[in-house]
Amino acid sequence: MKNRIRVLRAELGWSQAELAERLGVSRQTVNAIENDRYDPSLPLAFALSRVFHLPIERIFIDEDGDAAGG
Amino acid sequence: MPEPREAAPWPYTSLLLFGFFGADTPEGRRLARRTTGALALTVASLIGLQIVSPGGPAAAVLALLAPVGVVGVGVAYARYLAALDELARLLQLKAFALAYGVVMALGMAGVAVAMAGGWRLGARGLYSLLVLAEPLRGAALAYLAKRHA
């Protein structure tokens, strides 16, 4: 599943390490999600939603259809 | 314009050689300490079994200590897995499943071949298989981590 995490993170001026710390995961996990190598669990997706102050559907892109929220 | 990618390499040396994400975190250090202690107990008991006379009380105690050490390793890994984040935990579990699945398949094949050929399998052969599982797990872990880099 594609996502906009790298762009959102850059907009806030955060490094991967900083985002990882806010999420309570490793930097490798943030990197894997950004590179579409790993789809996070629902709790981690909600944590991303909280740190970016955005609904999940604005962060992740449903490639099987439209962006989940349009 | 897309944002430049940052590199976040996995600790491949530690994954390959030691089968965990390194001792630079508190949970990693705890795992290293606990598994070293548990393995030392197992190895000491196996060496002791070679020395003491079979069938005696000392041999019985040593025979009990060997699996206790292995259980200790299992408990240490269970606690380690609980402390990892979700991707690291997933990689560890996949590597365990892959390595020990291969070893179990090899063990079953060995037993089947031995039964078919009328040979007896020694305890050392079975222990060797278990020992093979760990480098296999390290290789699987490094490979799986590479796929998530």
Backbone of each chain as ProteinMPNN parsed JSONL, in Angstrom:
{"seq_chain_A": "MKNRIRVLRAELGWSQAELAERLGVSRQTVNAIENDRYDPSLPLAFALSRVFHLPIERIFIDEDGDAAGG", "coords_chain_A": {"N_chain_A": [[0.848, -1.199, 0.0], [0.57, 2.168, -0.909], [1.858, 5.276, 0.431], [1.916, 8.574, 1.975], [3.872, 9.289, 3.702], [6.6, 10.029, 3.682], [6.552, 12.528, 2.42], [4.818, 13.988, 4.093], [6.257, 13.932, 6.445], [8.54, 15.315, 5.67], [7.433, 17.805, 5.245], [6.975, 18.62, 7.811], [9.495, 18.788, 8.668], [10.767, 16.7, 9.925], [13.062, 14.116, 10.805], [13.587, 10.637, 9.876], [14.293, 9.3, 12.179], [13.257, 10.948, 14.162], [10.496, 10.802, 13.67], [10.192, 8.078, 14.091], [10.735, 7.909, 16.81], [8.605, 9.361, 17.866], [6.569, 7.627, 17.204], [7.227, 5.366, 18.521], [8.613, 3.252, 17.381], [11.188, 1.493, 15.47], [13.752, 3.133, 13.489], [14.205, 1.766, 11.166], [11.768, 0.57, 10.725], [10.088, 2.747, 10.132], [11.357, 3.544, 7.794], [10.926, 1.262, 6.177], [8.158, 1.36, 5.9], [7.826, 3.815, 4.597], [9.068, 3.221, 2.183], [7.307, 1.517, 1.038], [7.636, -1.144, 1.723], [6.553, -2.389, 3.774], [3.439, -2.828, 5.279], [1.875, -1.078, 7.784], [0.514, -2.103, 11.006], [-2.908, -1.791, 12.133], [-3.074, -0.344, 14.654], [-0.601, 1.046, 14.496], [-0.987, 2.536, 12.19], [-3.01, 4.224, 13.09], [-1.56, 5.577, 14.996], [0.185, 6.982, 13.359], [-1.669, 8.599, 12.124], [-2.386, 10.169, 14.294], [0.038, 11.511, 14.918], [0.471, 13.035, 12.641], [-1.802, 14.491, 12.549], [-3.872, 13.915, 10.8], [-6.498, 12.263, 8.97], [-6.487, 8.667, 8.507], [-6.953, 7.931, 5.862], [-5.908, 10.015, 4.449], [-3.285, 9.629, 4.565], [-2.568, 7.056, 3.74], [-2.787, 5.325, 0.62], [-5.214, 3.758, -1.18], [-4.57, 1.435, -3.423], [-6.123, -0.275, -4.853], [-8.409, 0.967, -5.459], [-9.935, 4.121, -5.362], [-8.221, 6.777, -3.532], [-8.648, 5.979, -0.183], [-10.397, 7.705, 1.199], [-11.194, 9.402, -0.74]], "CA_chain_A": [[0.0, 0.0, 0.0], [1.383, 3.386, -0.98], [1.535, 6.254, 1.474], [2.506, 9.908, 1.804], [4.576, 9.577, 4.958], [7.854, 10.759, 3.448], [6.214, 13.921, 2.101], [4.262, 14.604, 5.304], [7.373, 14.08, 7.39], [9.404, 16.404, 5.179], [6.717, 19.072, 5.46], [7.142, 18.987, 9.222], [10.929, 18.891, 8.939], [11.192, 15.623, 10.83], [13.872, 13.018, 10.274], [12.983, 9.323, 10.147], [14.542, 8.969, 13.582], [12.327, 11.719, 14.987], [9.168, 10.207, 13.515], [10.226, 6.77, 14.741], [10.649, 8.123, 18.259], [7.222, 9.756, 18.182], [5.69, 6.471, 17.015], [7.667, 4.261, 19.379], [9.118, 2.133, 16.573], [12.562, 1.728, 15.04], [13.909, 3.907, 12.255], [14.08, 0.817, 10.054], [10.339, 0.35, 10.474], [9.612, 3.941, 9.411], [11.945, 3.468, 6.446], [10.244, 0.195, 5.425], [6.809, 1.835, 5.56], [7.964, 4.868, 3.577], [9.471, 2.613, 0.908], [6.255, 0.557, 0.661], [8.102, -2.517, 1.928], [5.826, -2.941, 4.921], [2.179, -2.169, 5.625], [1.802, -1.094, 9.257], [-0.709, -2.602, 11.644], [-3.926, -0.744, 12.352], [-2.663, 0.579, 15.728], [0.474, 1.944, 14.046], [-1.606, 3.477, 11.246], [-3.696, 5.241, 13.902], [-0.514, 6.403, 15.618], [0.616, 7.914, 12.296], [-2.756, 9.559, 11.985], [-2.313, 11.103, 15.434], [1.219, 12.399, 14.882], [0.338, 13.961, 11.514], [-3.099, 15.186, 12.674], [-4.597, 13.683, 9.545], [-7.164, 10.95, 8.945], [-5.675, 7.606, 7.892], [-7.134, 7.892, 4.403], [-5.085, 11.068, 3.832], [-1.885, 9.184, 4.678], [-2.398, 5.842, 2.935], [-3.489, 5.352, -0.657], [-5.751, 2.448, -1.556], [-4.26, 1.284, -4.854], [-7.145, -1.093, -5.528], [-9.515, 1.826, -5.844], [-9.53, 5.515, -5.145], [-7.724, 7.01, -2.175], [-9.754, 5.447, 0.628], [-11.368, 8.714, 1.583], [-11.496, 10.226, -1.902]], "C_chain_A": [[0.885, 1.251, 0.0], [0.951, 4.375, 0.112], [2.299, 7.554, 1.217], [3.391, 10.287, 2.995], [5.851, 10.388, 4.732], [7.582, 12.248, 3.206], [5.712, 14.646, 3.356], [5.362, 14.872, 6.334], [8.271, 15.244, 6.985], [8.742, 17.765, 5.402], [6.886, 19.568, 6.892], [8.62, 19.109, 9.608], [11.441, 17.832, 9.886], [12.094, 14.647, 10.089], [13.11, 11.709, 10.519], [13.135, 8.96, 11.615], [13.548, 9.696, 14.494], [10.911, 11.143, 14.904], [9.108, 8.859, 14.236], [10.073, 6.911, 16.259], [9.228, 8.508, 18.674], [6.259, 8.576, 18.1], [6.038, 5.319, 17.946], [8.072, 3.035, 18.591], [10.554, 2.451, 16.173], [12.586, 2.549, 13.75], [13.768, 3.001, 11.024], [12.608, 0.566, 9.71], [9.74, 1.536, 9.717], [10.099, 3.892, 7.964], [11.212, 2.429, 5.591], [8.837, 0.644, 5.024], [6.899, 2.885, 4.45], [8.276, 4.291, 2.207], [8.475, 1.562, 0.422], [6.719, -0.892, 0.767], [7.341, -3.183, 3.072], [4.558, -2.125, 5.155], [2.003, -2.227, 7.133], [0.495, -1.693, 9.75], [-1.687, -1.443, 11.816], [-3.55, 0.189, 13.515], [-1.555, 1.541, 15.293], [-0.056, 2.961, 13.032], [-2.335, 4.58, 12.013], [-2.684, 6.151, 14.589], [0.023, 7.417, 14.606], [-0.426, 9.003, 12.111], [-2.695, 10.616, 13.097], [-1.125, 12.052, 15.302], [1.127, 13.41, 13.738], [-0.95, 14.797, 11.579], [-3.89, 15.103, 11.377], [-5.357, 12.364, 9.649], [-6.32, 9.93, 8.17], [-5.764, 7.65, 6.37], [-6.394, 9.023, 3.687], [-3.591, 10.692, 3.867], [-1.625, 7.982, 3.763], [-3.276, 5.894, 1.694], [-3.912, 3.938, -1.019], [-5.562, 2.272, -3.053], [-5.294, 0.456, -5.598], [-8.34, -0.257, -5.945], [-9.048, 3.255, -5.767], [-8.79, 5.59, -3.833], [-8.901, 6.73, -1.264], [-10.804, 6.503, 0.959], [-11.735, 9.624, 0.432], [-10.665, 11.474, -1.933]], "O_chain_A": [[1.816, 1.375, 0.796], [-0.163, 4.31, 0.633], [3.191, 7.623, 0.372], [3.625, 11.468, 3.255], [6.15, 11.314, 5.486], [8.291, 13.112, 3.721], [6.125, 15.77, 3.643], [5.377, 15.909, 6.997], [8.702, 16.043, 7.815], [9.414, 18.75, 5.708], [6.933, 20.771, 7.149], [8.949, 19.487, 10.733], [12.44, 18.04, 10.576], [11.909, 14.388, 8.9], [12.128, 11.674, 11.261], [12.23, 8.387, 12.223], [13.061, 9.129, 15.473], [10.218, 11.011, 15.913], [8.122, 8.534, 14.898], [9.371, 6.13, 16.901], [8.718, 8.046, 19.695], [5.265, 8.522, 18.823], [5.238, 4.403, 18.137], [7.904, 1.908, 19.056], [11.077, 3.521, 16.485], [11.593, 2.647, 13.029], [13.273, 3.425, 9.979], [12.257, 0.376, 8.546], [8.974, 1.349, 8.772], [9.343, 4.166, 7.032], [10.913, 2.681, 4.424], [8.38, 0.337, 3.922], [6.138, 2.845, 3.484], [7.809, 4.802, 1.189], [8.77, 0.804, -0.501], [6.271, -1.758, 0.015], [7.47, -4.385, 3.305], [4.597, -0.896, 5.219], [1.983, -3.316, 7.708], [-0.49, -1.779, 9.017], [-1.329, -0.276, 11.662], [-3.691, 1.405, 13.38], [-1.564, 2.712, 15.671], [0.378, 4.113, 13.02], [-2.279, 5.746, 11.622], [-2.921, 7.349, 14.745], [0.285, 8.569, 14.952], [-0.097, 10.179, 11.96], [-2.925, 11.801, 12.857], [-1.255, 13.252, 15.542], [1.648, 14.519, 13.85], [-1.157, 15.696, 10.764], [-4.49, 16.077, 10.923], [-4.913, 11.446, 10.338], [-5.54, 10.295, 7.29], [-4.771, 7.433, 5.675], [-6.263, 9.001, 2.463], [-2.756, 11.368, 3.266], [-0.592, 7.907, 3.098], [-4.377, 6.445, 1.722], [-3.082, 3.038, -1.147], [-6.279, 2.867, -3.857], [-5.344, 0.476, -6.828], [-9.192, -0.722, -6.702], [-7.896, 3.562, -6.074], [-8.722, 4.607, -3.095], [-10.018, 7.178, -1.524], [-11.995, 6.194, 0.99], [-12.527, 10.548, 0.619], [-10.798, 12.281, -2.853]]}, "seq_chain_B": "MPEPREAAPWPYTSLLLFGFFGADTPEGRRLARRTTGALALTVASLIGLQIVSPGGPAAAVLALLAPVGVVGVGVAYARYLAALDELARLLQLKAFALAYGVVMALGMAGVAVAMAGGWRLGARGLYSLLVLAEPLRGAALAYLAKRHA", "coords_chain_B": {"N_chain_B": [[8.277, 17.217, -6.729], [9.882, 14.241, -5.684], [10.641, 13.386, -2.274], [14.006, 12.986, -1.074], [15.351, 9.707, -0.432], [16.027, 8.347, 2.762], [18.644, 6.483, 4.293], [18.292, 3.573, 6.199], [19.791, 1.286, 7.431], [19.584, -2.177, 8.347], [20.945, -3.967, 11.172], [22.935, -5.947, 9.855], [25.153, -7.662, 10.323], [24.886, -8.462, 12.989], [22.38, -9.661, 12.816], [22.858, -11.786, 11.069], [25.001, -13.237, 12.282], [24.34, -13.496, 15.008], [21.603, -13.564, 15.247], [19.842, -11.628, 16.217], [18.725, -8.192, 16.835], [20.897, -6.772, 17.718], [23.041, -5.629, 20.427], [22.784, -3.043, 21.247], [20.615, -1.932, 22.382], [18.507, -1.768, 25.332], [16.805, -4.047, 25.526], [18.047, -5.787, 23.77], [20.514, -6.154, 25.021], [19.648, -7.416, 27.349], [18.627, -9.792, 26.264], [20.98, -10.925, 25.204], [22.441, -11.341, 27.549], [20.773, -13.102, 28.994], [20.433, -15.306, 27.24], [23.059, -16.136, 26.969], [23.656, -17.022, 29.551], [21.751, -19.078, 29.819], [22.462, -20.803, 27.741], [25.027, -21.467, 28.525], [24.469, -22.997, 30.761], [23.176, -25.173, 29.556], [25.223, -26.198, 27.871], [27.18, -26.784, 29.789], [25.855, -28.762, 31.233], [25.604, -30.74, 29.284], [28.271, -31.341, 28.795], [28.92, -32.25, 31.314], [27.407, -34.57, 31.368], [28.88, -36.202, 29.743], [30.937, -36.787, 31.36], [30.154, -37.802, 33.928], [29.094, -40.953, 35.409], [26.768, -42.942, 33.621], [23.276, -43.28, 34.43], [23.328, -42.738, 37.134], [22.502, -40.573, 40.019], [23.662, -38.036, 39.584], [23.855, -37.899, 36.83], [21.158, -37.888, 36.237], [20.333, -35.421, 37.269], [21.865, -33.678, 35.703], [20.819, -34.311, 33.212], [18.343, -33.195, 33.438], [18.952, -30.521, 33.645], [19.86, -29.69, 31.128], [17.615, -29.394, 29.235], [16.337, -27.402, 30.726], [17.968, -25.184, 30.39], [17.526, -24.725, 27.66], [14.823, -24.073, 27.703], [15.097, -21.717, 29.091], [16.354, -20.127, 27.161], [14.254, -19.956, 25.376], [12.336, -18.539, 26.897], [13.726, -16.148, 27.255], [13.806, -15.229, 24.604], [11.069, -14.931, 24.111], [10.445, -12.792, 25.795], [12.069, -10.884, 24.659], [10.937, -10.642, 22.095], [8.509, -9.514, 22.798], [9.312, -6.993, 23.47], [10.126, -5.832, 21.142], [9.527, -3.735, 18.196], [6.712, -3.761, 15.866], [7.466, -4.568, 13.214], [10.071, -5.592, 13.487], [9.497, -7.687, 15.221], [7.861, -9.256, 13.613], [9.68, -10.013, 11.61], [11.494, -11.526, 13.118], [9.821, -13.642, 13.957], [9.074, -14.783, 11.516], [11.58, -15.645, 10.632], [12.226, -17.525, 12.614], [10.179, -19.408, 12.115], [10.786, -20.211, 9.51], [13.466, -21.224, 9.711], [13.336, -23.209, 11.778], [11.323, -24.738, 10.752], [12.505, -25.772, 8.426], [14.529, -27.254, 9.638], [13.02, -29.103, 11.104], [11.8, -30.453, 9.006], [14.061, -31.553, 7.786], [14.906, -33.192, 9.879], [12.737, -34.968, 10.097], [12.906, -36.14, 7.602], [15.4, -37.347, 7.84], [14.889, -39.214, 9.878], [12.969, -40.779, 8.589], [14.441, -41.8, 6.43], [16.369, -43.194, 7.856], [14.775, -45.105, 9.12], [13.81, -46.455, 6.895], [16.136, -47.503, 5.885], [16.968, -49.08, 7.923], [18.734, -48.09, 9.826], [20.171, -46.738, 12.851], [19.478, -43.722, 14.499], [21.628, -41.473, 16.065], [21.828, -39.601, 19.179], [23.512, -37.459, 18.875], [23.321, -36.765, 16.212], [20.749, -35.684, 16.097], [21.04, -33.51, 17.835], [22.866, -32.071, 16.324], [21.295, -31.218, 14.253], [19.62, -29.413, 15.573], [21.505, -27.516, 16.275], [22.163, -26.603, 13.777], [19.957, -25.123, 13.161], [20.16, -22.526, 14.206], [22.253, -20.907, 12.815], [20.923, -20.971, 10.406], [18.593, -19.612, 11.0], [19.659, -17.073, 11.504], [20.574, -16.413, 8.94], [18.154, -16.391, 7.567], [16.894, -14.313, 8.878], [18.523, -12.097, 8.244], [18.134, -12.066, 5.481], [15.343, -11.61, 5.301], [15.186, -9.117, 6.543], [16.624, -7.583, 4.738], [14.867, -7.568, 2.636], [13.036, -5.817, 3.61], [14.166, -3.33, 3.578]], "CA_chain_B": [[9.534, 16.459, -6.712], [9.86, 13.332, -4.545], [11.629, 13.616, -1.224], [15.105, 12.012, -1.143], [15.227, 8.594, 0.506], [17.052, 8.214, 3.795], [19.051, 5.095, 4.49], [18.139, 3.076, 7.576], [20.18, -0.119, 7.281], [19.431, -3.098, 9.477], [22.266, -4.453, 11.66], [23.035, -7.251, 9.19], [26.154, -8.54, 10.944], [24.294, -9.035, 14.195], [21.29, -10.55, 12.404], [23.421, -12.986, 10.443], [25.858, -14.019, 13.173], [23.786, -13.736, 16.346], [20.161, -13.791, 15.17], [19.006, -10.607, 16.839], [18.951, -6.854, 16.288], [22.062, -6.138, 18.305], [23.052, -5.39, 21.877], [22.872, -1.612, 21.529], [19.379, -1.515, 23.042], [18.381, -2.495, 26.61], [16.222, -5.389, 25.336], [19.081, -6.587, 23.122], [21.508, -6.528, 26.039], [19.019, -8.414, 28.232], [18.572, -11.066, 25.532], [22.335, -11.473, 25.125], [22.832, -11.815, 28.885], [19.959, -14.25, 29.395], [20.701, -16.482, 26.399], [24.41, -16.617, 27.288], [23.54, -17.787, 30.801], [20.972, -20.301, 29.593], [23.248, -21.71, 26.896], [26.149, -21.962, 29.343], [23.897, -24.06, 31.59], [22.936, -26.342, 28.689], [26.515, -26.765, 27.443], [27.821, -27.369, 30.975], [25.187, -30.014, 31.592], [25.936, -31.746, 28.267], [29.657, -31.761, 29.06], [28.855, -33.046, 32.545], [26.852, -35.895, 31.048], [29.956, -37.011, 29.156], [31.926, -37.097, 32.397], [29.621, -38.633, 35.017], [28.676, -42.286, 34.969], [25.354, -42.958, 33.262], [22.342, -43.993, 35.306], [23.404, -42.273, 38.517], [21.738, -39.355, 40.326], [24.297, -36.868, 38.967], [23.457, -37.908, 35.417], [19.736, -37.511, 36.174], [20.253, -33.964, 37.486], [22.419, -33.014, 34.515], [19.877, -34.52, 32.106], [17.239, -32.24, 33.624], [19.439, -29.143, 33.477], [20.043, -29.356, 29.706], [16.407, -28.766, 28.686], [16.015, -26.172, 31.462], [18.692, -24.119, 29.69], [16.836, -24.441, 26.387], [13.605, -23.34, 28.072], [15.556, -20.365, 29.438], [16.54, -19.394, 25.898], [12.907, -19.684, 24.85], [11.718, -17.462, 27.7], [14.457, -14.91, 26.944], [13.351, -14.763, 23.287], [9.673, -14.486, 24.211], [10.482, -11.446, 26.386], [12.69, -10.007, 23.656], [9.939, -10.387, 21.054], [7.495, -8.611, 23.349], [9.873, -5.636, 23.57], [10.433, -5.308, 19.802], [8.4, -3.117, 17.499], [5.952, -4.774, 15.129], [8.172, -5.112, 12.053], [11.178, -6.424, 13.984], [8.894, -8.905, 15.77], [7.413, -10.053, 12.467], [10.865, -10.594, 10.964], [12.005, -12.578, 14.001], [8.92, -14.806, 13.941], [9.194, -15.432, 10.207], [12.877, -16.326, 10.583], [12.076, -18.725, 13.453], [9.319, -20.372, 11.423], [11.516, -20.713, 8.347], [14.634, -22.02, 10.095], [12.976, -24.414, 12.52], [10.536, -25.562, 9.822], [13.469, -26.506, 7.585], [15.214, -28.241, 10.491], [12.072, -30.188, 11.408], [11.642, -31.237, 7.776], [15.287, -32.349, 7.633], [14.877, -34.215, 10.928], [11.751, -35.99, 9.718], [13.462, -36.861, 6.447], [16.469, -38.2, 8.365], [14.269, -40.336, 10.597], [12.317, -41.643, 7.596], [15.49, -42.504, 5.685], [16.983, -44.153, 8.78], [13.829, -46.212, 9.303], [13.752, -47.218, 5.645], [17.399, -48.222, 5.7], [17.25, -49.919, 9.084], [19.833, -47.52, 10.61], [19.781, -46.071, 14.104], [19.918, -42.314, 14.57], [22.193, -41.151, 17.368], [21.433, -38.329, 19.779], [24.384, -36.397, 18.349], [22.757, -36.336, 14.924], [19.592, -34.821, 16.364], [21.572, -32.262, 18.374], [23.493, -31.334, 15.217], [20.209, -30.561, 13.516], [19.194, -28.248, 16.36], [22.576, -26.524, 16.176], [22.068, -26.06, 12.416], [18.808, -24.207, 13.079], [20.49, -21.151, 14.571], [22.797, -20.155, 11.668], [19.867, -20.882, 9.384], [17.698, -18.533, 11.447], [20.37, -15.819, 11.28], [20.564, -16.134, 7.502], [16.774, -16.043, 7.207], [16.613, -12.995, 9.454], [19.216, -11.09, 7.423], [17.459, -12.029, 4.179], [14.032, -10.97, 5.453], [15.421, -7.697, 6.838], [17.039, -6.963, 3.475], [13.65, -7.366, 1.832], [12.258, -4.721, 4.203], [15.05, -2.16, 3.713]], "C_chain_B": [[9.57, 15.542, -5.487], [10.961, 13.653, -3.536], [12.754, 12.589, -1.349], [14.937, 10.93, -0.08], [16.358, 8.613, 1.519], [17.419, 6.742, 3.902], [18.856, 4.731, 5.961], [18.492, 1.599, 7.572], [19.921, -0.93, 8.552], [20.829, -3.522, 9.944], [22.551, -5.865, 11.143], [24.025, -8.197, 9.855], [25.564, -9.243, 12.165], [23.176, -10.02, 13.828], [21.84, -11.879, 11.905], [24.165, -13.862, 11.451], [25.18, -14.393, 14.485], [22.264, -13.862, 16.364], [19.321, -12.819, 15.963], [19.467, -9.222, 16.381], [20.059, -6.082, 16.988], [21.897, -5.803, 19.767], [23.165, -3.902, 22.197], [21.558, -1.052, 22.076], [19.267, -2.288, 24.355], [17.822, -3.906, 26.415], [17.216, -6.334, 24.655], [20.121, -7.063, 24.122], [20.944, -7.589, 26.986], [18.985, -9.785, 27.557], [19.947, -11.726, 25.51], [22.741, -12.074, 26.465], [22.083, -13.103, 29.242], [20.275, -15.489, 28.564], [22.097, -17.038, 26.678], [24.367, -17.486, 28.544], [22.844, -19.121, 30.581], [21.765, -21.303, 28.759], [24.435, -22.29, 27.659], [25.671, -23.124, 30.22], [23.714, -25.335, 30.767], [24.252, -27.011, 28.307], [27.203, -27.443, 28.622], [27.169, -28.697, 31.333], [25.495, -31.112, 30.577], [27.369, -32.253, 28.451], [29.688, -32.651, 30.303], [28.357, -34.446, 32.282], [27.892, -36.814, 30.406], [30.918, -37.517, 30.231], [31.372, -38.072, 33.442], [29.192, -40.002, 34.488], [27.168, -42.303, 34.712], [24.513, -43.726, 34.284], [22.345, -43.523, 36.741], [22.593, -41.014, 38.746], [22.328, -38.099, 39.688], [23.881, -36.754, 37.497], [22.001, -37.467, 35.277], [19.571, -36.003, 36.329], [20.74, -33.219, 36.247], [21.473, -33.15, 33.316], [18.689, -33.564, 32.21], [17.681, -30.806, 33.333], [19.551, -28.728, 32.007], [18.769, -28.749, 29.106], [15.985, -27.505, 29.432], [16.706, -24.974, 30.806], [18.002, -23.729, 28.392], [15.531, -23.679, 26.651], [13.962, -21.892, 28.423], [15.777, -19.514, 28.195], [15.187, -19.017, 25.317], [12.236, -18.532, 25.578], [12.39, -16.121, 27.376], [13.994, -14.346, 25.597], [11.911, -14.27, 23.323], [9.625, -13.067, 24.776], [11.068, -10.44, 25.396], [11.67, -9.63, 22.576], [8.89, -9.391, 21.542], [7.993, -7.171, 23.39], [10.162, -5.02, 22.198], [9.245, -4.559, 19.217], [7.818, -4.127, 16.505], [6.7, -5.363, 13.938], [9.313, -6.031, 12.501], [10.639, -7.746, 14.525], [8.451, -9.842, 14.633], [8.595, -10.754, 11.785], [11.422, -11.741, 11.799], [11.132, -13.831, 13.913], [8.989, -15.543, 12.61], [10.496, -16.227, 10.112], [12.843, -17.601, 11.427], [11.298, -19.801, 12.702], [10.074, -21.026, 10.267], [12.625, -21.677, 8.775], [14.216, -23.316, 10.794], [12.061, -25.316, 11.69], [11.449, -26.399, 8.952], [14.134, -27.609, 8.406], [14.282, -29.41, 10.831], [11.873, -31.078, 10.187], [12.855, -32.128, 7.555], [15.318, -33.498, 8.649], [13.925, -35.35, 10.573], [12.267, -36.818, 8.554], [14.551, -37.822, 6.905], [15.913, -39.425, 9.063], [13.652, -41.319, 9.602], [13.351, -42.47, 6.829], [16.13, -43.569, 6.568], [16.069, -45.366, 8.993], [13.788, -47.101, 8.065], [15.006, -48.073, 5.468], [17.762, -49.133, 6.854], [18.418, -49.413, 9.914], [19.288, -46.909, 11.891], [20.322, -44.653, 14.1], [20.438, -42.042, 15.972], [21.703, -39.804, 17.869], [22.256, -37.172, 19.213], [23.852, -35.869, 17.02], [21.597, -35.378, 15.119], [20.037, -33.473, 16.935], [22.187, -31.408, 17.268], [22.442, -30.578, 14.423], [19.754, -29.303, 14.242], [20.227, -27.129, 16.266], [22.53, -25.848, 14.802], [20.975, -24.992, 12.323], [19.212, -22.757, 13.319], [21.187, -20.361, 13.457], [21.785, -19.983, 10.55], [18.914, -19.739, 9.724], [18.353, -17.17, 11.211], [20.345, -15.418, 9.813], [19.167, -15.704, 7.059], [16.432, -14.635, 7.687], [17.258, -11.884, 8.622], [18.53, -10.939, 6.066], [16.118, -11.283, 4.282], [14.173, -9.474, 5.739], [15.795, -6.95, 5.561], [15.823, -6.669, 2.596], [12.783, -6.241, 2.376], [13.124, -3.48, 4.395], [14.632, -1.076, 2.719]], "O_chain_B": [[9.321, 15.998, -4.371], [12.045, 14.118, -3.888], [12.493, 11.437, -1.695], [14.451, 11.191, 1.021], [17.511, 8.866, 1.171], [16.599, 5.865, 3.632], [19.217, 5.498, 6.853], [17.611, 0.748, 7.693], [20.028, -0.426, 9.67], [21.788, -3.438, 9.177], [22.43, -6.846, 11.877], [23.772, -9.398, 9.946], [25.72, -10.451, 12.345], [23.041, -11.075, 14.447], [21.355, -12.949, 12.27], [23.986, -15.079, 11.474], [25.412, -15.477, 15.02], [21.691, -14.229, 17.389], [18.198, -13.145, 16.348], [20.448, -9.084, 15.65], [20.142, -4.861, 16.858], [20.784, -5.704, 20.285], [23.59, -3.535, 23.292], [21.408, 0.162, 22.215], [19.866, -3.356, 24.489], [18.289, -4.853, 27.047], [17.226, -7.534, 24.928], [20.558, -8.214, 24.087], [21.638, -8.526, 27.379], [19.272, -10.805, 28.182], [20.076, -12.924, 25.763], [23.308, -13.165, 26.524], [22.676, -14.067, 29.727], [20.376, -16.592, 29.101], [22.309, -18.25, 26.634], [24.973, -18.557, 28.588], [23.279, -20.156, 31.084], [21.745, -22.503, 29.033], [24.804, -23.449, 27.469], [26.384, -24.111, 30.397], [24.048, -26.432, 31.216], [24.389, -28.231, 28.403], [27.746, -28.539, 28.484], [27.857, -29.65, 31.697], [25.634, -32.278, 30.947], [27.644, -33.442, 28.285], [30.384, -33.665, 30.342], [28.824, -35.405, 32.897], [27.803, -38.038, 30.507], [31.612, -38.518, 30.052], [32.033, -39.048, 33.8], [28.961, -40.183, 33.292], [26.391, -41.747, 35.488], [24.975, -44.68, 34.909], [21.445, -43.878, 37.502], [22.052, -40.44, 37.801], [21.588, -37.198, 39.294], [23.597, -35.667, 36.995], [21.644, -36.766, 34.33], [18.78, -35.378, 35.623], [20.115, -32.258, 35.799], [21.341, -32.229, 32.51], [18.104, -33.174, 31.2], [16.903, -29.986, 32.845], [19.362, -27.558, 31.675], [18.842, -27.673, 28.513], [15.346, -26.628, 28.85], [16.123, -23.897, 30.679], [17.905, -22.547, 28.063], [15.181, -22.757, 25.914], [13.224, -20.963, 28.094], [15.433, -18.332, 28.17], [14.995, -17.904, 24.829], [11.641, -17.654, 24.953], [11.722, -15.096, 27.241], [13.81, -13.137, 25.457], [11.567, -13.301, 22.646], [8.857, -12.232, 24.298], [10.62, -9.297, 25.311], [11.552, -8.466, 22.193], [8.442, -8.529, 20.786], [7.196, -6.234, 23.349], [10.417, -3.819, 22.102], [8.11, -4.715, 19.667], [8.366, -5.215, 16.325], [6.576, -6.56, 13.678], [9.493, -7.118, 11.953], [11.243, -8.799, 14.319], [8.647, -11.056, 14.698], [8.515, -11.931, 11.433], [11.779, -12.793, 11.269], [11.645, -14.945, 13.808], [8.967, -16.773, 12.572], [10.518, -17.338, 9.582], [13.365, -18.636, 11.013], [11.709, -20.961, 12.658], [10.006, -22.24, 10.075], [12.717, -22.798, 8.274], [14.691, -24.395, 10.439], [12.028, -26.528, 11.905], [11.21, -27.591, 8.754], [14.286, -28.741, 7.945], [14.706, -30.565, 10.843], [11.787, -32.301, 10.307], [12.724, -33.296, 7.188], [15.703, -34.621, 8.324], [14.251, -36.527, 10.722], [12.093, -38.036, 8.516], [14.63, -38.957, 6.435], [16.4, -40.539, 8.868], [13.791, -42.533, 9.748], [13.172, -43.667, 6.605], [16.404, -44.684, 6.125], [16.534, -46.505, 9.04], [13.739, -48.327, 8.163], [14.95, -49.2, 4.974], [18.743, -49.874, 6.784], [19.041, -50.192, 10.635], [18.101, -46.603, 11.997], [21.475, -44.414, 13.743], [19.765, -42.346, 16.957], [21.226, -38.972, 17.096], [21.764, -36.051, 19.086], [23.927, -34.673, 16.742], [21.471, -34.384, 14.404], [19.494, -32.428, 16.577], [22.053, -30.184, 17.267], [22.665, -29.451, 13.981], [19.531, -28.262, 13.625], [19.878, -25.951, 16.189], [22.824, -24.659, 14.682], [21.061, -24.073, 11.508], [18.658, -21.852, 12.695], [20.765, -19.242, 13.165], [21.789, -18.978, 9.838], [18.485, -18.993, 8.843], [17.693, -16.227, 10.773], [20.127, -14.254, 9.474], [19.016, -14.768, 6.273], [15.768, -13.869, 6.989], [16.631, -10.865, 8.333], [18.365, -9.828, 5.563], [15.807, -10.432, 3.449], [13.389, -8.663, 5.247], [15.342, -5.828, 5.33], [15.767, -5.651, 1.907], [11.889, -5.758, 1.68], [12.851, -2.666, 5.277], [15.249, -0.011, 2.671]]}, "name": "protein", "num_of_chains": 2, "seq": "MKNRIRVLRAELGWSQAELAERLGVSRQTVNAIENDRYDPSLPLAFALSRVFHLPIERIFIDEDGDAAGGMPEPREAAPWPYTSLLLFGFFGADTPEGRRLARRTTGALALTVASLIGLQIVSPGGPAAAVLALLAPVGVVGVGVAYARYLAALDELARLLQLKAFALAYGVVMALGMAGVAVAMAGGWRLGARGLYSLLVLAEPLRGAALAYLAKRHA"}
